[in-house]
Amino acid sequence: MILLLGIIARTVFTIYRIIKSVGHDNPGQINALSAIGRLFLPFHNAVTKRPLYAMARYVFHACLIIVPVFFSGHIALWEESRFEWAWVAIPDAWADWMTLLLLGLSIYFLVRHIIIRRTTSKSDYLLIIITALPFITGYLLTHGTLDSIALLGNNMWTIHILSGELMLLMVVFLFCRIRLNKEKCTACGECARYCPFEAITLSPLPRIDPQKCICCFCCHEHCPAGAMEIARRVRFFRRTFKY
């Protein structure tokens, strides 16, 4: 329920701020309308620059959604619940392979962040681990891999549920922000030109107004120097936890 309500609330407020900004005399206002499309049809700007990396991201997120929703064991639990919902499941072999694929890509992303650690924060590692944890525990649970270890085998079901709950809560309270890499920035002004919400001013380097920025990532896409980077934070109400 927290997940559903959180997604609905964030989507409604984001669309409201986007629509409110339309009509301003800004060269980048056309990006305000395209930002709505990004909410439902995400397009990563690396598709044209780094197609293999972008494809890995799409495959990762596809597995992230398909396995939990269409795994037969999860559907059986929904059918036994008060809702009595049921839908077509994917073969268990597919679920296994997609789980292993997601875990493999998780390792790839972790290694990649280690290699480019200059632009990586501790939260990037933590978010990948939290995302992968339900899939690790789910695979171990369904295959009985650690049943010989009494402590883990007897509690793997609980560990799997808690790790899944942690990931769902992270989705609700995870916020992305744009940060400027001053070493890369050339003060060309393209970010301010294409920002549909007039959230960026130059003095002489770009300054981002957090009250106006909704993280549509237009500046990130149009920055020729790659100086606009994405920072991830987990925020509970007014307090922000940085890693």
Secondary structure, 3 states (H helix, E strand, C coil): CHHHHHHHHHHHHHHHHHHHHCCCCCCCCHHHHHHHHHHHCCCCCHHHHCHHHHHHHHHHHHHHHHHHHHCHHHHHHHHHCCCCCCCCCCCHHHHHHHHHHHHHHHHHHHHHHHHCHHHCCHHHHHHHHHHHHHHHHHHHHHHCCCCCCHHHHHHHHHHHHHHHHHHHHHHHHEEEEEEECCCCCCCCCHHHHHCCCCCEEECCCEEECCCCCCCCCHHHHHCCCCCEEEEEEEEECCEEECC
